[in-house]
Amino acid sequence: MTKIAGLSRFAWIFLVLTMFMHLITPIDLLAQQQVPARKLDLIIRNAQVNGEDIVRPAQGTPTLRLLMGDQIELNWNVDAIMDLHLHGYKLEVLATPGVSALMAFRARATGRFPVEIHDERGRHRTILYIEVHPR
């Protein structure tokens, strides 16, 4: 039997198949299901975000909590022209007053991710944290 780096061909095949199986995570299986999107309307006025399901701490930045695998649609309504950037997911939308800006994504990565506004003067400011928790 042919050996590669001290392992038999059978051992290599087994190793490769095992590694492949670990790449298929529960989130990938969830992605294959047709789960309706969770739609949230978020309003930014005077650089403050408001909307459903937002947790406001006594001090600090508001937080939106999601579960891994959620399909999310954030509909942003703003009072000034601004770029909205969700760090960690590399999503960015240009929002203008009077027009809803859609940011849609599947919550694949767990963690705490800032949403920053990038205004027309080049300022960056975190206005919301999105926390993605494991199921």
CORDA-V478517 format. One record per pair of residues at least 4 apart in sequence whose C-alpha atoms are under 8 Angstrom apart, sorted by the first residue. I is the first residue (numbers start at 1). J is the second residue. D is the distance in Angstrom with one decimal. If there is no record, write none. Layout:
BEGIN
I/J/D + I/J/D
END
This chain:
BEGIN
1/8/6.8 + 1/9/7.4 + 2/8/6.1 + 2/9/6.2 + 3/7/5.2 + 3/8/4.4 + 3/9/6.0 + 4/8/6.3 + 4/9/7.0 + 4/12/7.9 + 7/11/5.9 + 7/12/6.5 + 8/12/6.4 + 9/13/6.3 + 10/14/6.1 + 11/15/6.0 + 12/16/6.1 + 13/17/6.1 + 14/18/6.1 + 15/19/6.2 + 16/20/6.2 + 17/21/6.2 + 18/22/6.5 + 19/23/6.7 + 20/24/7.1 + 24/28/6.1 + 24/29/7.5 + 25/29/6.7 + 26/30/6.2 + 27/31/6.1 + 27/68/7.2 + 27/69/5.7 + 27/108/7.0 + 28/32/6.6 + 29/33/7.0 + 30/69/6.3 + 31/69/6.8 + 35/70/8.0 + 35/71/7.2 + 36/71/7.1 + 37/70/7.3 + 37/71/4.7 + 37/72/5.4 + 37/73/6.4 + 38/70/7.2 + 38/71/6.0 + 38/72/4.9 + 38/73/6.1 + 39/72/6.1 + 39/73/4.7 + 39/74/6.1 + 39/75/7.4 + 40/51/7.4 + 40/52/6.7 + 40/72/7.8 + 40/73/6.2 + 40/74/5.1 + 40/75/6.1 + 41/51/6.0 + 41/52/7.0 + 41/74/6.1 + 41/75/4.8 + 41/76/6.2 + 41/77/7.7 + 42/49/6.6 + 42/50/5.7 + 42/51/4.6 + 42/52/7.3 + 42/74/6.8 + 42/75/6.0 + 42/76/5.0 + 42/77/6.3 + 43/49/5.6 + 43/50/5.2 + 43/51/6.2 + 43/76/5.9 + 43/77/4.8 + 43/78/5.9 + 44/48/5.3 + 44/49/4.4 + 44/50/6.4 + 44/76/7.4 + 44/77/6.2 + 44/78/4.7 + 44/79/6.5 + 45/49/6.7 + 45/78/6.2 + 45/79/5.5 + 46/79/7.3 + 47/127/7.0 + 48/127/6.5 + 49/62/7.8 + 49/127/6.5 + 49/128/7.1 + 50/54/7.1 + 53/64/6.4 + 53/65/7.7 + 54/62/6.4 + 54/63/5.6 + 54/64/4.9 + 54/65/7.6 + 55/62/5.6 + 55/63/5.1 + 55/64/6.2 + 55/65/8.0 + 56/60/8.0 + 56/61/7.2 + 56/62/4.6 + 56/63/6.6 + 57/61/7.0 + 57/62/6.3 + 61/126/7.6 + 61/127/6.3 + 61/128/5.9 + 61/129/6.9 + 62/127/7.1 + 62/128/5.2 + 62/129/6.3 + 63/128/5.6 + 63/129/4.6 + 63/130/5.7 + 63/131/6.9 + 64/128/7.3 + 64/129/6.2 + 64/130/4.8 + 64/131/6.1 + 65/130/5.9 + 65/131/4.8 + 65/132/6.1 + 65/133/7.4 + 66/70/6.9 + 66/107/7.4 + 66/130/7.3 + 66/131/6.0 + 66/132/4.7 + 66/133/6.2 + 67/107/6.9 + 67/132/5.2 + 67/133/4.8 + 67/134/5.9 + 67/135/5.9 + 68/107/5.1 + 68/108/5.7 + 68/109/6.9 + 68/110/6.4 + 68/132/5.8 + 68/133/5.7 + 68/134/5.2 + 68/135/5.9 + 69/106/6.1 + 69/107/5.1 + 69/108/5.7 + 70/106/5.7 + 70/107/5.3 + 70/108/8.0 + 71/104/7.6 + 71/105/6.0 + 71/106/4.4 + 71/107/6.4 + 72/104/5.5 + 72/105/5.4 + 72/106/6.0 + 72/107/7.2 + 73/102/6.6 + 73/103/5.8 + 73/104/4.3 + 73/105/6.7 + 74/102/5.7 + 74/103/5.1 + 74/104/6.2 + 75/100/5.9 + 75/101/5.6 + 75/102/4.7 + 75/103/6.6 + 76/95/7.2 + 76/100/5.5 + 76/101/5.0 + 76/102/6.3 + 76/103/7.8 + 77/95/7.3 + 77/96/7.7 + 77/97/6.7 + 77/98/7.1 + 77/99/6.7 + 77/100/5.1 + 77/101/6.7 + 78/95/6.6 + 78/96/6.3 + 78/97/5.2 + 78/98/7.4 + 78/100/7.9 + 79/96/7.4 + 79/97/5.0 + 79/98/7.8 + 80/95/7.9 + 80/96/6.1 + 80/97/5.6 + 81/94/7.4 + 81/95/5.7 + 81/96/4.5 + 81/97/6.4 + 81/119/6.7 + 81/120/6.9 + 82/94/5.9 + 82/95/5.4 + 82/96/6.7 + 82/117/6.2 + 82/118/5.7 + 82/119/4.5 + 82/120/6.4 + 83/92/6.7 + 83/93/5.7 + 83/94/4.5 + 83/95/6.0 + 83/117/5.6 + 83/118/4.9 + 83/119/6.2 + 84/92/5.5 + 84/93/5.3 + 84/94/6.3 + 84/95/7.1 + 84/115/6.7 + 84/116/5.8 + 84/117/4.8 + 84/118/6.4 + 85/90/7.2 + 85/91/5.7 + 85/92/4.3 + 85/93/6.7 + 85/115/5.5 + 85/116/5.2 + 85/117/6.4 + 85/118/7.5 + 86/90/6.0 + 86/91/5.2 + 86/92/6.3 + 86/113/6.8 + 86/114/6.1 + 86/115/4.5 + 86/116/6.6 + 87/91/7.0 + 87/113/5.8 + 87/114/5.7 + 87/115/6.3 + 87/116/7.7 + 88/113/6.0 + 88/114/8.0 + 91/103/7.3 + 92/103/7.6 + 93/101/6.7 + 93/102/7.3 + 93/103/6.7 + 94/101/7.0 + 95/99/7.2 + 95/100/7.2 + 95/101/5.4 + 96/100/7.6 + 96/101/7.6 + 107/132/6.6 + 109/132/6.9 + 110/131/7.3 + 110/132/4.7 + 110/133/5.6 + 110/134/6.5 + 111/131/5.7 + 111/132/5.3 + 111/133/6.8 + 112/129/6.4 + 112/130/5.7 + 112/131/4.4 + 112/132/6.5 + 113/129/5.5 + 113/130/5.1 + 113/131/6.3 + 114/126/6.1 + 114/127/7.6 + 114/128/5.9 + 114/129/4.5 + 114/130/6.3 + 115/126/5.6 + 115/127/6.1 + 115/128/5.2 + 115/129/5.9 + 115/130/7.3 + 116/124/6.2 + 116/125/5.1 + 116/126/4.2 + 116/127/5.8 + 116/128/7.2 + 117/123/7.7 + 117/124/5.6 + 117/125/5.4 + 117/126/6.5 + 117/127/6.9 + 118/122/6.0 + 118/123/5.5 + 118/124/4.7 + 118/125/6.9 + 119/123/5.6 + 119/124/6.9
END
